[in-house]
Amino acid sequence: MEVVLVNPRGFCAGVRMAIDVVDQVLDLIPDETVYVYHEIVHNRHVVERFEGRGVEFVERIEDIPEGSVVVFSAHGIPPSVRDAAKARNLTAIDATCPLVTKVHSRAVRYARQGYQILLVGHKNHQEIVGTFGEAPERTQVVESPECIPHLRIEDPDKLVYLTQTTLSTDDAGVIIDALKEAFPNIKEPPTEDICYATTNRQQAVRMVAPQCDLVLVVGSKNSSNSVRLTEIAENVGTRSCRIDDVSELDASWYPTGDERILLTAGASAPEDLVAAICRHFVEEHGAELKLADIYEESVEFGLPLSLKKVMESMGVDHKDRKVTVEAPVITQGAYGATAVALTISR
Ligand code: SF4
């Protein structure tokens, strides 16, 4: 058996920043309950670990006691949530990923310029709820090409599309092509909204999966980008399963024991879960570990302004504070064996 650890995988810059924000807030106010609006990132283990440290996750601002500290999750919030927090006199710290904020800003700007916005994404995903809320009267969500005939279009020459950051690039391409066919003058955003981390993780799977028998994606079921990774693998003809952790492995997925398994992780999945799966394959199946490095990532985000302001108000110097949550780095031993480089034909 071979286990191919594909890079990049796991935590993106936005997730590392959001987790770090909660860590830092816990350090700042150790004697108070920290509230987080919505799961800070869509990963069961991350949420449970914070719950173990006393963090309370809520889905309604009204459930937070007045005057408390609340952290907004990486997926972003609609302005109505920000207003509700203000009305309850909450100290709000915004851990929205800057790449999501960029899409919000575009929605506001295009709505002001009189455009109707066609927002490509999943209606109930927290990110789409947030972006939609920036200009609800000017925005319609497009989940698939089948939605297009039902859109209410005022002027086909005054349309723009925006996309959720964590879509499958395959699916988004199909929807965008259909939008362009239906509305040839639709405006494109100046740069791609599907983020670098989503694109890189998907492209790595797209390249390596055809050379593997099975693709395992570590991530939670509500993690959009994790689910999309399984779809990308299936699109190139390789069976794929998403698992939260090592306990969900099913030996019937690798019946012969000499399979080549691609192992990756969604942008919100902690690396220690990946390492535990590697150790299982090495110890139980004698697997060899291979590394497929497809892209280097060097994106980093600083601490959000709202957190810096809170630090200033408490007299805490934030000048040298950086996000400290690390991107995955293979360290000898942690994975049960030393991984060797795998050459991937491009
Ligand atoms: S997946 Fe992309 S948009 Fe989402 S948190 Fe990560 S970097 Fe930001």
Residues whose N, C-alpha, C, O or C-beta is under 5 A from the ligand:
A	BS01	SF4	C12 A13 G14 V15 A74 C97 L99 V100 T165 C195 A197 T198 A267
